Structures are given as structure tokens and as C-alpha cells.
Amino acid sequence: MTQPLSPVEEERFVREMVPIVVAKVQKGETFRISAYTEELQRMFQEVTRRASDTLGRPLMGYTNGREFWIRFSDA
């Protein structure tokens, strides 16, 4: 069993994922990744929020409990 990330590791993870997500959605693509734990889903919700702030446009993040998708919001 793996140990949870420390708060510093979580912050670094989120910070480093934002430009990856931004680059993908700017191409008009949907970012998709496995996120089968609540911890991963929570971190990707934060990535979605920060990527949205970076782009100045609303993004939508959603999960089916196994995968997490991020794309531009239709609204």
C-alpha cells in the first residue's frame, strides 16, 4: 500500500499538472487520466480550478470513480 502524499508533494503535483492540462485543453482536447482514489480526484479538482483560473475560462472536471476528465465548460 502506498503512503499518501505530503502537503508539499500535493502542492507540487497540482502546480506541475496545471500547465499540462492547460496545453491539452487549449488544443481543444479533453484531458483524461486514471483517478481511482478520492485523494487523486480531489487533487484533480484543484488542478481543474487552477487551470481554469490560468485560462480565464471555465473548465469542467468530472469523474466516473475511475477516471477524471477536464475540458472547457459548455456554459
Residue pairs with C-beta under 8 A, 6 or more apart in sequence:
4 39
5 13
5 39
10 43
13 43
14 43
14 46
14 47
14 50
15 50
17 43
17 44
17 47
18 47
18 50
18 51
18 54
19 54
20 31
21 31
21 47
21 48
21 51
21 59
21 70
22 51
22 54
22 55
24 30
24 31
24 70
25 31
25 51
25 55
25 59
25 70
25 71
25 72
26 55
29 71
30 69
30 70
30 71
31 69
31 70
31 71
32 67
32 68
32 69
32 70
33 44
33 67
33 68
34 40
34 66
34 67
34 68
35 41
35 44
35 63
35 66
35 67
35 68
36 65
36 66
36 67
40 68
41 63
41 68
44 61
44 63
44 68
44 70
45 61
47 61
47 70
48 59
48 60
48 61
48 70
51 59
51 70
52 58
52 59
57 72
57 73
58 72
58 73
58 75
59 70
59 71
59 72
59 73
60 70
60 71
60 72
60 73
60 74
61 68
61 69
61 70
62 68
62 69
63 69
